[in-house]
Amino acid sequence: MHSMSKSLQILARQMGADEFSRAELEAKLEQLMWLILRTGQGHPALLRWVRLAWPGVSAEFRSGDQVDPQWAARRLARLLCAQLFQDVRAQRDTMRNRQTVVA
């Protein structure tokens, strides 16, 4: 999807991307996405990510002209959670590879 900014990586760690299960993190993100969609306010990096992801999410919704905010919040949370876990895995792999080369 879109490469994460450093501040979004920090936010993800604060939310527990390393500690919680994917389902727990997704549930927390869904609440945040719901608030962002309803208020247009939130962490700047998260707002940027939503703006970038929105066209793809809204294109997926096929039921009429308006996107259901609850559905969109769930879908955005799922997308962001997948990206966060992918990025965390990639960082760990990079660190592991660096340690292997150095050792």
C-alpha positions as a Markdown table, in Angstrom:
| # | Residue | x | y | z |
|---|---|---|---|---|
| 1 | Met | 0.0 | 0.0 | 0.0 |
| 2 | His | 1.7 | 3.2 | 1.1 |
| 3 | Ser | 5.0 | 3.4 | 3.0 |
| 4 | Met | 4.5 | 4.3 | 6.6 |
| 5 | Ser | 5.9 | 7.5 | 8.0 |
| 6 | Lys | 8.1 | 7.3 | 11.1 |
| 7 | Ser | 5.4 | 8.9 | 13.3 |
| 8 | Leu | 2.8 | 6.2 | 12.2 |
| 9 | Gln | 5.3 | 3.5 | 13.1 |
| 10 | Ile | 5.7 | 5.0 | 16.5 |
| 11 | Leu | 1.9 | 5.3 | 16.9 |
| 12 | Ala | 1.5 | 1.6 | 16.0 |
| 13 | Arg | 4.1 | 0.6 | 18.6 |
| 14 | Gln | 2.3 | 2.7 | 21.2 |
| 15 | Met | -0.9 | 1.0 | 20.3 |
| 16 | Gly | 0.7 | -2.4 | 20.7 |
| 17 | Ala | 1.6 | -3.7 | 17.2 |
| 18 | Asp | 4.4 | -5.8 | 18.9 |
| 19 | Glu | 2.3 | -7.0 | 21.8 |
| 20 | Phe | -1.3 | -7.4 | 20.9 |
| 21 | Ser | -2.8 | -10.0 | 18.6 |
| 22 | Arg | -3.8 | -8.8 | 15.2 |
| 23 | Ala | -7.5 | -8.9 | 16.1 |
| 24 | Glu | -7.0 | -6.7 | 19.2 |
| 25 | Leu | -5.0 | -4.2 | 17.3 |
| 26 | Glu | -7.6 | -4.2 | 14.4 |
| 27 | Ala | -10.4 | -3.5 | 16.9 |
| 28 | Lys | -8.5 | -0.6 | 18.4 |
| 29 | Leu | -7.7 | 0.8 | 14.9 |
| 30 | Glu | -11.4 | 0.4 | 13.9 |
| 31 | Gln | -12.4 | 2.7 | 16.8 |
| 32 | Leu | -9.8 | 5.3 | 15.7 |
| 33 | Met | -10.9 | 5.0 | 12.0 |
| 34 | Trp | -14.6 | 5.5 | 13.1 |
| 35 | Leu | -13.6 | 8.7 | 15.0 |
| 36 | Ile | -11.5 | 10.0 | 12.1 |
| 37 | Leu | -14.4 | 9.4 | 9.6 |
| 38 | Arg | -16.9 | 11.1 | 11.8 |
| 39 | Thr | -14.8 | 14.1 | 13.0 |
| 40 | Gly | -12.0 | 14.4 | 10.4 |
| 41 | Gln | -9.6 | 14.8 | 13.3 |
| 42 | Gly | -6.8 | 12.6 | 14.6 |
| 43 | His | -3.1 | 12.0 | 14.6 |
| 44 | Pro | -1.6 | 13.8 | 11.5 |
| 45 | Ala | 0.2 | 10.7 | 10.1 |
| 46 | Leu | -3.0 | 8.6 | 10.5 |
| 47 | Leu | -5.1 | 11.3 | 8.8 |
| 48 | Arg | -2.6 | 11.3 | 5.9 |
| 49 | Trp | -2.8 | 7.5 | 5.7 |
| 50 | Val | -6.6 | 7.6 | 5.6 |
| 51 | Arg | -6.6 | 10.2 | 2.9 |
| 52 | Leu | -4.3 | 8.0 | 0.8 |
| 53 | Ala | -6.2 | 4.8 | 1.4 |
| 54 | Trp | -9.7 | 6.3 | 1.0 |
| 55 | Pro | -10.0 | 6.2 | -2.8 |
| 56 | Gly | -9.4 | 2.4 | -2.8 |
| 57 | Val | -11.7 | 1.8 | 0.1 |
| 58 | Ser | -14.5 | 3.9 | -1.2 |
| 59 | Ala | -14.2 | 2.2 | -4.6 |
| 60 | Glu | -14.8 | -1.2 | -3.0 |
| 61 | Phe | -18.1 | -0.2 | -1.5 |
| 62 | Arg | -20.9 | -1.1 | -4.0 |
| 63 | Ser | -24.1 | -0.3 | -2.1 |
| 64 | Gly | -25.3 | 3.1 | -3.4 |
| 65 | Asp | -23.6 | 6.4 | -3.5 |
| 66 | Gln | -22.6 | 6.8 | 0.1 |
| 67 | Val | -20.0 | 4.7 | 1.9 |
| 68 | Asp | -21.2 | 3.2 | 5.2 |
| 69 | Pro | -18.9 | 4.7 | 7.8 |
| 70 | Gln | -18.9 | 1.6 | 10.0 |
| 71 | Trp | -18.0 | -0.6 | 7.0 |
| 72 | Ala | -15.3 | 1.9 | 5.9 |
| 73 | Ala | -13.8 | 2.1 | 9.5 |
| 74 | Arg | -13.6 | -1.7 | 9.6 |
| 75 | Arg | -12.0 | -1.9 | 6.1 |
| 76 | Leu | -9.5 | 0.8 | 6.8 |
| 77 | Ala | -8.6 | -0.8 | 10.2 |
| 78 | Arg | -8.0 | -4.1 | 8.4 |
| 79 | Leu | -5.8 | -2.5 | 5.8 |
| 80 | Leu | -3.8 | -0.5 | 8.2 |
| 81 | Cys | -3.3 | -3.5 | 10.6 |
| 82 | Ala | -2.1 | -5.6 | 7.7 |
| 83 | Gln | 0.4 | -2.9 | 6.7 |
| 84 | Leu | 1.6 | -2.4 | 10.2 |
| 85 | Phe | 2.2 | -6.1 | 10.8 |
| 86 | Gln | 3.9 | -6.3 | 7.4 |
| 87 | Asp | 6.2 | -3.4 | 8.2 |
| 88 | Val | 7.0 | -4.7 | 11.6 |
| 89 | Arg | 7.9 | -8.1 | 10.1 |
| 90 | Ala | 10.1 | -6.4 | 7.4 |
| 91 | Gln | 11.9 | -4.4 | 10.1 |
| 92 | Arg | 12.6 | -7.6 | 12.1 |
| 93 | Asp | 13.8 | -9.4 | 9.0 |
| 94 | Thr | 16.1 | -6.5 | 8.1 |
| 95 | Met | 17.5 | -6.5 | 11.7 |
| 96 | Arg | 18.0 | -10.3 | 11.6 |
| 97 | Asn | 19.8 | -10.1 | 8.2 |
| 98 | Arg | 22.1 | -7.4 | 9.5 |
| 99 | Gln | 22.9 | -9.4 | 12.6 |
| 100 | Thr | 23.6 | -12.5 | 10.4 |
| 101 | Val | 25.9 | -10.5 | 8.1 |
| 102 | Val | 27.8 | -8.9 | 11.1 |
| 103 | Ala | 28.1 | -12.2 | 13.0 |
